[in-house]
Amino acid sequence: MKNSLILIFALSTGLLSSVYAQTEFRERLSGGLKAGVNYSNVWDEDEQEFEADAKYGFAGGAFISIPIGKYLGLQPEVLISQKGFQASGVLLGNTYSLKRTATYLDIPLQLQLKPSEFITILAGPQIAFQIAETNRYTYGTNAIEQEQEFENDNIRKNLLGFVGGVDINVSHFVISGRYGFDFQKNNGDGSSTTPRYRNNWAQLAVGFRF
């Protein structure tokens, strides 16, 4: 009986501490780190004959939660985000594939809606700065990998987009889900080589709040 009372007391204390931490984070300035994966693809609105498949990439960085009262807030983030696509087919009897990984510095500015201590709904604009790109081509038994820093003025390096999603808050831990897409195409002034496209991606990450 004594051991049962001790166990119930310990569980109750832990639960109260968790609820207190949630309330504290909900109404004060806090920050944290998160890391996870992007599941990204591209689409083209110019009726270009190009089809692509989604690919996985890394996503991670830092965030700050700025309360505006109990139920509203702002959450800017700074993330390293790998996007891109993969494609394959047959050319002259040989199979080929292309995997493109574009690395961005994503800076979303999201409005927070906090209906409870445990759930935060977020949405807002995002600016993305392309840092680098890696292309891996395979044709038959031959493979070529090309990595380049972006200095070509014909490639749009700064992309405006939108991101939205949900954070699930469990004490200091955050499970973060997002969906985002670009408003602008990657081909800058229109003179860059094909494919012309816009990024879209789903993101899942786990974070720790301080």
NUTITOR-399447 format. One record per residue: residue number from 1; x, y, z of N, C-alpha, C in turn. Coordinates in steps of 0.001 Angstrom, whole numbers, plus 500000, padded with zeros to 6 digits. Example, Ala and Ser with C-alpha at 12.3 -4.5 7.8 and 13.67 -1.06 7.14 Angstrom:
<pts>
<1, <513190, 494310, 507800>, <512300, 495500, 507800>, <513200, 496700, 507800>>
<2, <512850, 497750, 507080>, <513670, 498940, 507140>, <512900, 500030, 507870>>
</pts>
This chain:
<pts>
<1, <500825, 498800, 500000>, <500000, 500000, 500000>, <500865, 501258, 500000>>
<2, <501906, 501222, 500830>, <502805, 502363, 500920>, <503500, 502615, 499592>>
<3, <503960, 501513, 498951>, <504625, 501654, 497653>, <503678, 502205, 496601>>
<4, <502401, 501790, 496642>, <501416, 502292, 495686>, <501203, 503786, 495848>>
<5, <501135, 504247, 497122>, <500953, 505675, 497380>, <502144, 506473, 496876>>
<6, <503340, 505925, 497055>, <504551, 506605, 496571>, <504528, 506704, 495051>>
<7, <504122, 505609, 494371>, <504055, 505611, 492915>, <503024, 506622, 492412>>
<8, <501842, 506667, 493043>, <500805, 507614, 492644>, <501281, 509050, 492854>>
<9, <501959, 509290, 493965>, <502492, 510631, 494236>, <503524, 511044, 493191>>
<10, <504414, 510113, 492820>, <505451, 510415, 491826>, <504842, 510711, 490470>>
<11, <503850, 509904, 490065>, <503196, 510135, 488774>, <502445, 511461, 488766>>
<12, <501783, 511773, 489871>, <501043, 513031, 489959>, <501985, 514219, 489899>>
<13, <503104, 514118, 490593>, <504095, 515198, 490580>, <504653, 515407, 489187>>
<14, <504952, 514306, 488477>, <505474, 514411, 487115>, <504470, 515035, 486175>>
<15, <503193, 514648, 486311>, <502152, 515202, 485456>, <501974, 516686, 485708>>
<16, <501959, 517092, 486978>, <501806, 518509, 487308>, <502990, 519321, 486801>>
<17, <504189, 518760, 486910>, <505383, 519450, 486414>, <505313, 519645, 484914>>
<18, <504832, 518602, 484189>, <504708, 518689, 482735>, <503708, 519761, 482335>>
<19, <502539, 519787, 483022>, <501515, 520792, 482714>, <502039, 522186, 483015>>
<20, <502770, 522346, 484123>, <503334, 523649, 484478>, <504334, 524112, 483421>>
<21, <505171, 523175, 482940>, <506147, 523533, 481906>, <505443, 523961, 480628>>
<22, <504357, 523247, 480256>, <503612, 523621, 479066>, <503048, 525031, 479185>>
<23, <502447, 525340, 480337>, <501870, 526663, 480549>, <502950, 527728, 480518>>
<24, <504103, 527423, 481120>, <505202, 528376, 481159>, <505697, 528691, 479752>>
<25, <505906, 527664, 478911>, <506372, 527890, 477552>, <505335, 528616, 476708>>
<26, <504068, 528377, 476981>, <502996, 528973, 476189>, <502970, 530491, 476315>>
<27, <503387, 531023, 477465>, <503220, 532436, 477740>, <504536, 533190, 477928>>
<28, <505662, 532572, 477578>, <506931, 533292, 477707>, <507804, 533083, 476485>>
<29, <508764, 533977, 476311>, <509730, 533863, 475218>, <510589, 532619, 475425>>
<30, <510699, 531807, 474366>, <511522, 530599, 474453>, <512121, 530309, 473086>>
<31, <513090, 529441, 473082>, <513743, 529050, 471832>, <514146, 527597, 471889>>
<32, <514576, 527068, 470743>, <514967, 525674, 470732>, <515618, 525259, 469432>>
<33, <515950, 523992, 469357>, <516567, 523390, 468180>, <515698, 522227, 467718>>
<34, <515692, 521975, 466401>, <514957, 520822, 465899>, <515664, 520253, 464679>>
<35, <515394, 518976, 464402>, <515988, 518299, 463252>, <515046, 517202, 462790>>
<36, <515065, 516947, 461473>, <514197, 515928, 460922>, <514424, 515756, 459436>>
<37, <513353, 515464, 458684>, <513474, 515171, 457265>, <512457, 515968, 456451>>
<38, <512847, 516294, 455221>, <511935, 516802, 454195>, <511581, 515667, 453239>>
<39, <510350, 515665, 452760>, <509935, 514794, 451664>, <509478, 515746, 450566>>
<40, <510352, 515980, 449577>, <510162, 517090, 448646>, <509977, 516611, 447209>>
<41, <509346, 517483, 446438>, <509169, 517263, 445009>, <509066, 518630, 444338>>
<42, <508838, 518642, 443037>, <508698, 519878, 442278>, <507492, 519766, 441356>>
<43, <506986, 520924, 440942>, <505954, 520932, 439906>, <506164, 522111, 438986>>
<44, <505662, 522001, 437765>, <505851, 523012, 436728>, <504493, 523434, 436205>>
<45, <504263, 524738, 436105>, <502983, 525258, 435652>, <503031, 525737, 434207>>
<46, <504142, 525505, 433507>, <504301, 525977, 432138>, <504061, 524869, 431119>>
<47, <503404, 523773, 431543>, <503093, 522647, 430668>, <504341, 522037, 430044>>
<48, <505404, 522053, 430797>, <506646, 521434, 430357>, <506539, 519925, 430548>>
<49, <507037, 519147, 429611>, <506944, 517690, 429687>, <508040, 517148, 430600>>
<50, <507805, 517289, 431903>, <508775, 516833, 432888>, <508016, 516294, 434091>>
<51, <508300, 515050, 434452>, <507673, 514426, 435610>, <508762, 513981, 436584>>
<52, <508499, 514186, 437853>, <509506, 513882, 438867>, <508881, 513111, 440017>>
<53, <509753, 512414, 440766>, <509350, 511711, 441974>, <509936, 512414, 443189>>
<54, <509296, 512237, 444327>, <509749, 512879, 445556>, <511011, 512210, 446091>>
<55, <511753, 512936, 446923>, <512944, 512404, 447570>, <513032, 512929, 448994>>
<56, <513843, 512252, 449808>, <514052, 512659, 451189>, <515301, 513526, 451302>>
<57, <515308, 514417, 452294>, <516468, 515248, 452577>, <516443, 515711, 454021>>
<58, <517539, 516263, 454468>, <517666, 516728, 455858>, <516983, 518084, 456039>>
<59, <516451, 518308, 457229>, <515936, 519616, 457628>, <516227, 519814, 459108>>
<60, <516770, 520977, 459471>, <517047, 521223, 460881>, <517564, 522625, 461114>>
<61, <517387, 523099, 462343>, <517858, 524433, 462688>, <517306, 524893, 464020>>
<62, <517060, 526207, 464131>, <516646, 526818, 465391>, <515331, 527560, 465220>>
<63, <514612, 527739, 466328>, <513355, 528481, 466306>, <513234, 529319, 467576>>
<64, <512429, 530385, 467494>, <512129, 531242, 468642>, <510622, 531411, 468722>>
<65, <510060, 531244, 469901>, <508630, 531427, 470135>, <508425, 532740, 470888>>
<66, <507670, 533664, 470261>, <507438, 534994, 470824>, <505948, 535134, 471140>>
<67, <505548, 535095, 472400>, <504121, 535152, 472721>, <503524, 536537, 472486>>
<68, <502277, 536546, 472015>, <501466, 537759, 471932>, <500184, 537430, 472684>>
<69, <500259, 537472, 473969>, <499137, 537014, 474776>, <499185, 535510, 474950>>
<70, <498075, 534957, 475450>, <498011, 533539, 475788>, <497781, 532661, 474568>>
<71, <497023, 533138, 473584>, <496593, 532285, 472479>, <497274, 532590, 471153>>
<72, <498035, 533669, 471070>, <498704, 534039, 469825>, <500195, 534221, 470055>>
<73, <500957, 534115, 468963>, <502392, 534339, 469044>, <503011, 534348, 467666>>
<74, <504305, 534590, 467624>, <505089, 534528, 466397>, <506198, 533504, 466576>>
<75, <506527, 532786, 465511>, <507616, 531815, 465569>, <508481, 531911, 464320>>
<76, <509533, 532719, 464344>, <510517, 532691, 463253>, <511456, 531502, 463428>>
<77, <511930, 530979, 462300>, <512855, 529856, 462318>, <513972, 530100, 461310>>
<78, <515101, 529468, 461536>, <516224, 529462, 460592>, <516636, 528001, 460410>>
<79, <516458, 527478, 459181>, <516650, 526053, 458936>, <517573, 525812, 457744>>
<80, <518412, 524801, 457842>, <519074, 524229, 456671>, <518131, 523160, 456127>>
<81, <517763, 523281, 454852>, <516687, 522451, 454307>, <517076, 521912, 452941>>
<82, <517122, 520586, 452825>, <517430, 519937, 451548>, <516140, 519585, 450818>>
<83, <515998, 520113, 449606>, <514832, 519835, 448772>, <515325, 519270, 447441>>
<84, <514400, 519039, 446519>, <514792, 518533, 445216>, <513823, 517495, 444708>>
<85, <514339, 516605, 443847>, <513489, 515593, 443226>, <514377, 514509, 442642>>
<86, <513750, 513446, 442156>, <514448, 512414, 441405>, <513567, 511994, 440236>>
<87, <514200, 511608, 439159>, <513474, 511218, 437950>, <514231, 510085, 437271>>
<88, <513516, 509275, 436496>, <514151, 508161, 435788>, <513364, 507853, 434528>>
<89, <514009, 507086, 433629>, <513359, 506713, 432384>, <514276, 505855, 431537>>
<90, <513955, 505732, 430259>, <514746, 504947, 429314>, <515087, 505824, 428128>>
<91, <516377, 505841, 427745>, <516850, 506622, 426613>, <517760, 505750, 425761>>
<92, <517411, 505557, 424498>, <518202, 504743, 423572>, <518464, 503345, 424137>>
<93, <517460, 502780, 424785>, <517579, 501420, 425306>, <518265, 501306, 426645>>
<94, <518785, 502405, 427186>, <519448, 502380, 428495>, <518629, 503160, 429517>>
<95, <518613, 502662, 430733>, <517916, 503387, 431789>, <518772, 504564, 432268>>
<96, <518099, 505620, 432672>, <518803, 506768, 433227>, <518053, 507244, 434470>>
<97, <518763, 507961, 435326>, <518141, 508546, 436506>, <518847, 509853, 436837>>
<98, <518114, 510734, 437488>, <518645, 512014, 437945>, <518129, 512250, 439352>>
<99, <519031, 512562, 440260>, <518637, 512934, 441614>, <519236, 514305, 441911>>
<100, <518369, 515276, 442165>, <518823, 516646, 442439>, <518538, 516989, 443889>>
<101, <519585, 517404, 444612>, <519459, 517857, 445990>, <519850, 519324, 446049>>
<102, <518873, 520182, 446316>, <519111, 521619, 446432>, <519070, 521987, 447911>>
<103, <520126, 522619, 448396>, <520235, 522989, 449807>, <519880, 524458, 449976>>
<104, <518941, 524734, 450881>, <518451, 526084, 451119>, <518650, 526489, 452573>>
<105, <518751, 527799, 452784>, <518593, 528387, 454101>, <517165, 528934, 454145>>
<106, <516280, 528250, 454850>, <514871, 528630, 454946>, <514640, 529498, 456174>>
<107, <513907, 530604, 455984>, <513574, 531495, 457092>, <512067, 531731, 457082>>
<108, <511288, 530868, 457729>, <509845, 531093, 457837>, <509509, 532031, 458995>>
<109, <508499, 532874, 458802>, <507955, 533716, 459871>, <506499, 533318, 460035>>
<110, <506202, 532558, 461093>, <504898, 531938, 461251>, <504100, 532576, 462381>>
<111, <502815, 532743, 462143>, <501895, 533155, 463193>, <501466, 531913, 463966>>
<112, <501500, 531995, 465290>, <501089, 530886, 466152>, <499651, 531085, 466626>>
<113, <498869, 530028, 466557>, <497571, 529954, 467207>, <497658, 528823, 468223>>
<114, <497446, 529152, 469511>, <497682, 528192, 470589>, <496366, 527871, 471312>>
<115, <495567, 526959, 470751>, <494282, 526630, 471383>, <494428, 525885, 472705>>
<116, <495591, 525230, 472916>, <495845, 524550, 474187>, <497341, 524544, 474448>>
<117, <497726, 524064, 475631>, <499154, 524012, 475961>, <499911, 523023, 475093>>
<118, <499199, 522024, 474577>, <499874, 520913, 473911>, <499871, 521021, 472386>>
<119, <499076, 521925, 471806>, <498975, 522035, 470349>, <499174, 523487, 469926>>
<120, <500027, 523686, 468933>, <500236, 525000, 468331>, <500046, 524876, 466827>>
<121, <499175, 525703, 466265>, <498947, 525753, 464817>, <499735, 526934, 464260>>
<122, <500497, 526705, 463184>, <501385, 527737, 462650>, <501186, 527894, 461150>>
<123, <501348, 529127, 460657>, <501286, 529393, 459222>, <501898, 530755, 458955>>
<124, <502538, 530893, 457771>, <503099, 532188, 457418>, <504016, 532121, 456214>>
<125, <504560, 533265, 455803>, <505447, 533324, 454640>, <506843, 532807, 454965>>
<126, <507575, 532459, 453915>, <508950, 531983, 454064>, <509808, 532521, 452932>>
<127, <511017, 532933, 453274>, <512017, 533275, 452265>, <513097, 532213, 452324>>
<128, <513497, 531698, 451159>, <514509, 530640, 451078>, <515668, 531113, 450221>>
<129, <516897, 530932, 450706>, <518111, 531308, 449987>, <518831, 530024, 449576>>
<130, <518984, 529815, 448268>, <519648, 528590, 447825>, <521151, 528711, 448028>>
<131, <521720, 527708, 448681>, <523142, 527703, 449021>, <523949, 526909, 448002>>
<132, <523474, 525714, 447664>, <524221, 524837, 446764>, <523278, 523819, 446160>>
<133, <523791, 523087, 445176>, <523002, 522041, 444524>, <523914, 520898, 444108>>
<134, <523442, 519680, 444320>, <524159, 518488, 443877>, <523270, 517697, 442933>>
<135, <523795, 517364, 441750>, <523070, 516560, 440771>, <523812, 515252, 440560>>
<136, <523107, 514146, 440664>, <523706, 512841, 440377>, <522978, 512223, 439192>>
<137, <523729, 512043, 438090>, <523182, 511460, 436868>, <523670, 510019, 436741>>
<138, <522793, 509135, 436357>, <523165, 507756, 436053>, <522583, 507389, 434700>>
<139, <523466, 506899, 433805>, <523026, 506468, 432480>, <523677, 505129, 432189>>
<140, <522871, 504072, 432180>, <523445, 502741, 432045>, <524300, 502424, 433257>>
<141, <525584, 502134, 433012>, <526514, 501825, 434104>, <527356, 503034, 434492>>
<142, <527122, 504177, 433860>, <527908, 505369, 434143>, <527172, 506273, 435130>>
<143, <527925, 506868, 436042>, <527350, 507781, 437043>, <528232, 509023, 437140>>
<144, <527615, 510176, 437178>, <528318, 511453, 437303>, <527664, 512242, 438418>>
<145, <528470, 512768, 439317>, <527944, 513619, 440376>, <528549, 515002, 440238>>
<146, <527707, 516018, 440249>, <528151, 517392, 440073>, <527663, 518225, 441243>>
<147, <528572, 518946, 441861>, <528209, 519830, 442960>, <528655, 521238, 442607>>
<148, <527799, 522213, 442834>, <528151, 523561, 442444>, <527601, 524581, 443427>>
<149, <528330, 525675, 443594>, <527846, 526829, 444325>, <527098, 527700, 443331>>
<150, <526016, 528318, 443777>, <525192, 529072, 442843>, <525722, 530495, 442678>>
<151, <526262, 530772, 441481>, <526710, 532112, 441125>, <526113, 532534, 439787>>
<152, <525209, 531729, 439260>, <524574, 532013, 437972>, <523394, 532950, 438194>>
<153, <523434, 534147, 437596>, <522373, 535127, 437793>, <521047, 534666, 437210>>
<154, <521096, 533687, 436282>, <519860, 533219, 435658>, <519076, 532261, 436549>>
<155, <519712, 531775, 437605>, <519023, 530910, 438555>, <518543, 531770, 439727>>
<156, <517255, 531658, 440050>, <516722, 532444, 441169>, <517211, 531839, 442475>>
<157, <517986, 532598, 443225>, <518543, 532101, 444475>, <517642, 532387, 445674>>
<158, <516776, 533395, 445555>, <515898, 533776, 446656>, <514460, 533479, 446261>>
<159, <513806, 532619, 447027>, <512454, 532184, 446705>, <511496, 532528, 447841>>
<160, <510366, 533108, 447487>, <509321, 533400, 448460>, <508305, 532272, 448434>>
<161, <507893, 531830, 449608>, <506950, 530727, 449679>, <506031, 530825, 450875>>
<162, <505349, 529723, 451167>, <504405, 529645, 452275>, <504636, 528333, 453010>>
<163, <504470, 528370, 454332>, <504613, 527155, 455137>, <503553, 527161, 456231>>
<164, <503041, 525991, 456551>, <502055, 525876, 457616>, <502095, 524489, 458221>>
<165, <501587, 524359, 459456>, <501599, 523049, 460083>, <501203, 523105, 461541>>
<166, <501620, 522081, 462284>, <501230, 521901, 463679>, <502448, 521474, 464486>>
<167, <502557, 522025, 465701>, <503526, 521553, 466695>, <502773, 520866, 467826>>
<168, <503247, 519700, 468227>, <502734, 519013, 469404>, <503768, 519170, 470512>>
<169, <503368, 519774, 471618>, <504282, 520131, 472703>, <504139, 519168, 473866>>
<170, <505238, 518523, 474236>, <505253, 517603, 475370>, <506409, 518018, 476270>>
<171, <506101, 518833, 477287>, <507113, 519407, 478158>, <508137, 520168, 477306>>
<172, <509423, 519808, 477386>, <510445, 520516, 476613>, <510536, 520037, 475161>>
<173, <509853, 518962, 474823>, <509978, 518375, 473491>, <508863, 518861, 472566>>
<174, <509202, 518962, 471268>, <508258, 519428, 470254>, <508306, 518462, 469072>>
<175, <507146, 517979, 468647>, <507029, 517222, 467404>, <506411, 518151, 466371>>
<176, <507149, 518414, 465296>, <506812, 519484, 464362>, <506502, 518920, 462977>>
<177, <505309, 519218, 462460>, <504930, 518815, 461110>, <504620, 520043, 460265>>
<178, <505126, 520085, 459034>, <504927, 521234, 458166>, <504641, 520791, 456732>>
<179, <503945, 521667, 455993>, <503843, 521547, 454535>, <504137, 522923, 453952>>
<180, <504954, 522965, 452894>, <505310, 524242, 452301>, <505426, 524172, 450799>>
<181, <505358, 525337, 450157>, <505526, 525423, 448705>, <506025, 526821, 448338>>
<182, <506697, 526902, 447196>, <507216, 528168, 446689>, <506167, 528893, 445862>>
<183, <506160, 530229, 445950>, <505343, 531046, 445065>, <506051, 531292, 443728>>
<184, <507399, 531247, 443740>, <508189, 531618, 442571>, <508880, 530413, 441957>>
<185, <509076, 530465, 440621>, <509839, 529409, 439923>, <511329, 529657, 440096>>
<186, <512109, 528594, 439876>, <513548, 528658, 440109>, <514320, 529307, 438974>>
<187, <513676, 529615, 437815>, <514460, 529975, 436632>, <514717, 531468, 436479>>
<188, <514569, 532223, 437536>, <514993, 533608, 437533>, <514347, 534441, 436451>>
<189, <515160, 534963, 435524>, <514635, 535830, 434466>, <514065, 535044, 433287>>
<190, <514004, 533725, 433417>, <513410, 532900, 432370>, <514392, 532350, 431368>>
<191, <515679, 532686, 431464>, <516655, 532257, 430464>, <517483, 531053, 430915>>
<192, <517233, 530535, 432131>, <518015, 529387, 432585>, <517517, 528119, 431915>>
<193, <518329, 527082, 431996>, <517992, 525818, 431344>, <516885, 525097, 432087>>
<194, <516227, 524173, 431392>, <515156, 523383, 432004>, <515761, 522373, 432980>>
<195, <514984, 521839, 433921>, <513547, 522067, 434084>, <513236, 523312, 434907>>
<196, <512175, 524000, 434538>, <511645, 525087, 435351>, <510699, 524470, 436369>>
<197, <510775, 524895, 437618>, <509929, 524251, 438621>, <509754, 525126, 439851>>
<198, <508808, 524712, 440706>, <508626, 525254, 442045>, <508729, 524100, 443037>>
<199, <509356, 524360, 444167>, <509486, 523333, 445203>, <508202, 523192, 446010>>
<200, <507907, 521976, 446436>, <506910, 521735, 447480>, <507417, 520596, 448353>>
<201, <507073, 520630, 449623>, <507674, 519663, 450542>, <506805, 519470, 451786>>
<202, <506920, 518284, 452366>, <506384, 517973, 453686>, <507569, 517752, 454621>>
<203, <507436, 518205, 455854>, <508563, 518167, 456791>, <508102, 517615, 458135>>
<204, <508900, 516720, 458695>, <508648, 516177, 460029>, <509937, 516291, 460837>>
<205, <509838, 516899, 462024>, <511028, 517119, 462837>, <510690, 516965, 464305>>
<206, <511735, 516722, 465095>, <511620, 516653, 466552>, <512532, 517712, 467122>>
<207, <512020, 518474, 468106>, <512801, 519557, 468688>, <512843, 519525, 470192>>
<208, <513739, 520357, 470736>, <513872, 520527, 472176>, <513830, 522014, 472491>>
<209, <512920, 522398, 473387>, <512703, 523803, 473722>, <513414, 524152, 475032>>
<210, <514065, 525322, 475042>, <514800, 525768, 476248>, <513966, 526782, 477028>>
</pts>
